[in-house]
Amino acid sequence: MFRITSVLAAAAVAVLLSPGGAAAQPKGLDSTKPFEGELGAKKQVVMFSNGGQQMYVSSIPIALKAGQKVVLSATVTGKDRLVGILLLDPTGRIVAEGAFPVTATKTHTRTVEEVSATGKYTIVVFSDQIGPFTLLTAPSEEELTEKATVKSLEEKIQRLEAELADAKKKLEEMKKDKKK
């Protein structure tokens, strides 16, 4: 059973990474900050162990060293949106099997305890719907949680600053109207 699933997963990866299959590929991942990506308008049929599903995909290269641990987390925007992650080694083989079929809602996290070789790996993020996603990478679960918290706080500050600017504008308008 595991062998059949692995063969089907490998076939799925071949479809995911076929030329013209995914949206434009980013040049590389800066693992010190969140990667903001977009799952595009083109769907691909991906064969999973329970049959074919149409998914939107994006591939992001990342440089890893032999023996390195990496924690990956992809979060998507949208109600009830599904997301999955695969990590492929430099030869294109699956290192961290993703959820086949995609089973995580909103956020999917995958930990690879130790990669076997130094080289350019590929993170494949896939979802059942188009739209933005955020990818975080870290050498540990603790650092990943810290990055997620920092990102969340930065977003909250931006939202509050926009609300404050709107409130100041309304207050000035009210003061002008009162003087008339």
matplotlib code that plots the C-alpha trace (Angstrom):
import matplotlib.pyplot as plt

x = [0.0, 2.8, 4.6, 1.5, 0.9, 4.5, 4.4, 1.2, 2.7, 5.7, 3.4, 1.6, 4.9, 5.8, 2.5, 3.1, 6.5, 5.9, 6.9, 4.1, 2.2, 2.8, 2.8, 6.0, 8.6, 10.3, 14.1, 14.6, 13.5, 15.0, 14.5, 14.8, 11.4, 8.0, 7.6, 4.4, 3.2, 0.1, -1.4, -2.4, -5.3, -4.2, -5.4, -3.6, -5.0, -2.9, -3.3, -3.4, -4.0, -7.7, -8.0, -7.4, -7.9, -7.5, -5.0, -3.3, 0.5, 3.6, 7.2, 9.7, 13.5, 15.4, 19.0, 19.5, 22.6, 23.0, 21.8, 19.8, 16.3, 13.6, 10.1, 7.8, 4.4, 2.0, -1.0, -3.7, -6.3, -9.9, -12.7, -12.4, -9.5, -7.2, -3.4, -0.6, 3.2, 5.8, 9.5, 11.5, 15.2, 17.6, 16.8, 13.0, 12.1, 9.7, 11.4, 8.4, 5.3, 2.4, -1.1, -2.5, -5.2, -4.8, -6.4, -5.2, -7.5, -5.9, -2.4, -0.3, 3.0, 5.6, 8.8, 11.7, 14.1, 17.2, 17.8, 20.2, 22.2, 23.3, 21.7, 18.7, 15.5, 12.0, 9.0, 5.7, 2.7, -0.7, -4.3, -7.8, -8.4, -6.5, -5.2, -2.4, -0.3, 2.4, 5.3, 7.4, 10.6, 12.6, 15.2, 12.8, 9.2, 10.0, 11.5, 8.6, 6.1, 8.1, 8.1, 4.4, 3.8, 6.0, 4.2, 0.8, 1.9, 3.2, -0.1, -2.0, 0.1, -0.5, -4.2, -4.3, -2.2, -4.7, -7.6, -5.9, -5.2, -8.9, -10.0, -7.7, -9.1, -12.7, -11.9, -10.4, -13.4, -15.7, -13.7, -13.9, -17.7, -18.1, -16.3, -18.6]
y = [0.0, 2.4, 1.7, 2.4, 5.6, 6.6, 5.8, 7.9, 10.7, 10.7, 10.9, 13.8, 15.6, 15.0, 16.7, 19.5, 20.4, 19.8, 22.8, 25.3, 23.6, 26.0, 29.8, 31.8, 30.5, 32.8, 33.0, 31.7, 31.8, 34.1, 31.9, 34.9, 36.3, 35.2, 34.4, 35.9, 34.0, 33.7, 30.5, 31.4, 31.1, 27.8, 24.5, 21.2, 17.8, 15.9, 12.2, 11.2, 7.8, 8.3, 9.7, 13.0, 16.4, 19.8, 21.9, 25.3, 25.0, 27.1, 25.9, 27.8, 26.9, 26.7, 25.9, 23.3, 21.6, 17.9, 17.1, 20.3, 20.3, 22.4, 23.3, 24.5, 26.2, 27.4, 29.5, 30.5, 33.2, 32.3, 30.5, 26.6, 26.8, 23.7, 23.8, 21.2, 21.3, 19.0, 19.2, 17.8, 17.0, 18.2, 15.1, 15.8, 13.0, 13.7, 14.3, 15.3, 13.8, 16.3, 15.5, 13.4, 14.5, 18.0, 17.8, 20.8, 23.8, 27.3, 26.2, 23.2, 22.5, 19.9, 19.1, 17.4, 16.3, 16.0, 16.4, 13.9, 16.1, 19.7, 21.4, 23.2, 21.7, 22.7, 23.5, 22.9, 24.6, 23.5, 24.5, 23.8, 27.5, 30.5, 33.2, 34.4, 32.2, 32.8, 30.4, 30.3, 28.3, 27.8, 25.3, 24.6, 24.6, 27.3, 29.7, 29.0, 30.0, 33.2, 34.1, 33.5, 35.7, 38.5, 38.4, 38.5, 41.5, 43.4, 42.8, 44.0, 47.2, 48.0, 47.5, 49.6, 52.4, 52.5, 52.7, 55.5, 57.4, 57.1, 58.2, 61.3, 62.2, 61.9, 64.0, 66.8, 66.8, 67.0, 69.9, 71.7, 71.2, 72.4, 75.7, 76.5]
z = [0.0, 0.9, -2.3, -4.4, -2.6, -3.1, -6.8, -7.1, -5.1, -7.4, -10.4, -8.7, -8.3, -11.9, -12.9, -10.3, -11.7, -15.4, -17.6, -17.9, -15.1, -12.3, -12.0, -12.6, -10.2, -7.7, -7.7, -4.2, -0.6, 2.0, 5.0, 7.4, 6.5, 5.4, 1.7, 0.2, -2.8, -5.0, -6.3, -9.9, -12.2, -13.9, -12.4, -12.8, -12.4, -9.8, -9.3, -5.7, -4.1, -4.1, -7.6, -9.4, -7.9, -9.4, -7.5, -7.8, -7.2, -6.7, -6.4, -4.3, -4.3, -1.0, -0.3, 2.4, 3.9, 4.6, 8.1, 8.4, 10.0, 8.4, 9.5, 6.7, 7.2, 4.5, 5.4, 2.9, 2.9, 2.5, 4.3, 4.3, 1.8, 1.8, 1.6, 1.4, 1.3, -0.3, 0.0, -3.0, -2.9, -5.5, -7.7, -7.5, -5.0, -2.2, 1.2, 3.2, 2.0, 1.8, 2.6, -0.3, -0.8, 0.8, 4.2, 6.1, 6.3, 6.3, 7.6, 6.9, 8.7, 7.8, 9.7, 8.1, 10.8, 8.6, 4.9, 3.3, 0.9, 0.4, -2.5, -4.0, -2.7, -3.8, -1.6, -3.4, -2.0, -3.3, -2.7, -3.9, -4.5, -6.1, -3.9, -1.7, 0.7, 3.2, 3.5, 6.7, 7.1, 10.3, 11.7, 14.7, 15.7, 18.3, 15.7, 13.3, 16.0, 16.7, 13.0, 12.8, 15.9, 14.5, 11.2, 13.0, 15.1, 12.1, 10.2, 13.3, 13.6, 9.9, 10.3, 13.5, 11.8, 8.9, 11.3, 13.3, 10.1, 9.1, 12.6, 12.5, 9.1, 10.3, 13.4, 11.3, 9.0, 12.1, 13.5, 10.2, 9.9, 13.5, 12.8, 9.9]

ax = plt.figure().add_subplot(projection="3d")
ax.plot(x, y, z, "-o")
ax.set_aspect("equal")
plt.show()
